[in-house]
Amino acid sequence: METLASSGWRTTHPLVSLWQQQPLLINFYQLVRLLTWQGGVHDDKPTDEKEKHHSLYFSGGYSPAFPASEIEFIKPRTEQPGWHIRVNNFSLAGSHGPLPNLFWDAIWRRQLQGHQVTSDFLDLLQQRLHWLRWAVKSHCVPGLNNLPPVQSTVGKSLARLAGWCDVKQVKGLAARQLLGLAGLRLMQRSNPDSWRRIIAALVKAPVSIQPLHGCWLTIPANERLYMGQTLTANSFIGRYYWRQQGAIQLEVGPLPYTHFCRLLPGEQGNETLRHWLLVLTGGGLNCWLVLSLAEDTALDSTLSHPQQQPLFHGLRLSHTAWLAASSLKKKRGRNKPQTKAMVPSRFWLYQVDNKCDGDEG
């Protein structure tokens, strides 16, 4: 039978009546969370704990038969508002309890005769036991917490593990987004689409990612082939080998000139982007960064030199001194549209353990 937490589970009946008729559909923790959730209000505050404890009454099952479900029945309380829940497991007595069989068998027989004093006394201990197990479970399971993710204990612990002790001190992203990034970092989800959206929000520009770009990796000295060794099918000749999964390529742009300069090596924007990529990838992949400059935002040449030459954009100084013009520029006619971006700049954003070989431009 499908439980309430099964994927794609649907019902046309009210949940309250369904719980009472079919207790097999829900487990203990789901039931306590839903019955103590007051109309969608986040009520997991210390001031509400007493009200929660009075709203639910737990009792243990004493039947000698093996329980078919965790919860025997759920019914409204008659003497005060709340619910009465009979729990078969985690019971002091019964077939799963720690009490001797003769003792709980006598309690069960007295219950059948209408004497409830002993069982009511044990239910006082049952009440404490079930609220303790609920507190322990809800503290470490995010799905049982009614608080917003940013305010929950699990969310705060997740932020601390990711290095954000106080999310208020981190500027640029909302606390909920930081929490999502912390989850990506800790659970190591390799999803290029998620990375692309995060980086696009960070750099505020179009972003594309090539996940299997590849790179040349350095062969360790103890694995290189030297004179006198036997050649096999798996032997590598040389100092480097190609690995298709060794690197990704991040393409950003076209960018305005001022934004382009912030992402060049040595600038703060480049350092920020590098740290975010290390967070998302876990530091296990090398990354090429390709920046393209919007041609209409490029500064005019400050040095005198003929401008209309193939593959040349004029002499210049500073950040764009090494930029070349688009190769399509020499083919451009009077009525043809201009190209949107210049030839992109390509360099390593970071290298894992500096074991890669490649140019930086």
Residue, then its C-alpha position, 0 to 999 in steps of 0.5 A: m500500500e502506498t503511504l502518504a509520502s510516496s511519489g505521486w500519491r493523490t487522494t480525493h478524501p479529506l486527510v483527517s477522515l483518511w487518517q482515522q479510517q486507514p492509519l497505515l497511510i501515515n507514519f508517526y512523524q508525519l502525523v505529529r507534524l501535520l496535527t501540530w501545524q496550526g493553519g500554515v503558521h510557523d509555530d515551532k517556537p518554544t512558547d508553543e511547545k506546551e500547547k503542542h504537548h496538550s493537543l496530542y495524547f499518546s497511549g501505548g498498545y497492549s495487544p499480544a498480537f504483532p502490530a500490523s501498523e505503527i499507529e493503531f487508531i487516531k480519534p478526537r479527544t472528548e474531554q478537551p480539544g486535541w487528538h488521541i493517538r494509539v501507538n503500537n511500537f515504542s511502547l513500554a508494554g506490549s509485544h515490543g515493550p521492555l516490561p515482562n510478558l506476565f506484567w503487561d499481560a495482566i495490564w491488558r486483561r485489566q483493561l478488558q475488564g474496564h480498569q484503566v489505572t495502571s495503563d493510564f499511569l504508563d501512558l504518562l511515561q508514553q507521552r514523554l517518550h513519544w514527544l522526546r522521539w519527535a523532538v530528536k527526529s524533527h531536529c535533524v530532518p528538514g521535512l519535519n520542520n515548519l520553520p522557513p529554511v533560513q531560520s531552521t536549525v538544519g539551515k543554519s548548520l548547513a550555512r556554517l558547514a559551507g563557511w557562512c556563519d552569518v548570512k547577513q554579512v554575505k552581500g549580493l545574494a539572498a539568504r535562501q539562495l545562499l542556503g541553496l548554494a550550501g546544499l549544492r556544495l555539501m551534496q555535490r550535485s553536478n548539474p550544469d543548468s543549476w550552475r549556469r543560473i547561479i553564475a548568470a545571476l552572479v555576473k549579470a550576463p549571459v552564461s554558457i557551460q561546456p561540461l566536457h571541454g577536456c584538458w591536458l593533465t600532467i602524468p605523475a613522475n612515478e607513472r611516466l614511461y622511461m627507457g628500458q620499460t616494457l610498452t603495453a596497451n595502457s602505456f602513456i608516452g610523454r609528460y601529458y595525457w588528454r582527459q575529456q572530463g578533466a575541465i569545463q569551459l565557462e563562456v561569459g558575454p558579450l560584456p560591457y567594457t567596464h564589466f569585462c575589466r572586472l572579470l579579468p585575472g587579478e580583479q576582484g570580480n575574477e576572484t569572486l567568480r573563481h571562488w563560486l566555481l570552486v564551491l559549485t564543483g567542489g574543486g575537482l574540475n579545471c575551468w577555462l574562462v572565455l570572456s567576450l567584449a561587446e564591440d560597441t562598448a570598446l574604447d577608442s584607440t589612444l595611440s595613432h595608427p591606421q584603424q582599418q586593417p584586417l584582424f586589428h582593432g587599433l593600438r591601445l593600452s591597459h586591459t584590452a591592449w591584447l584584444a584583436a578585432s573580429s575575423l569577420k570585420k574584413k568581410r563586412g560590407r556597407n550594408k552588412p550588420q556589424t558583429k556583436a562581439m570581438v574575438p573572446s579572451r580565453f584563460w584558466l579561471y583556476q587549475v586543480d593542483n596546477k597539474c594542467d598544461g595549456d596557454e593562458g590566452 
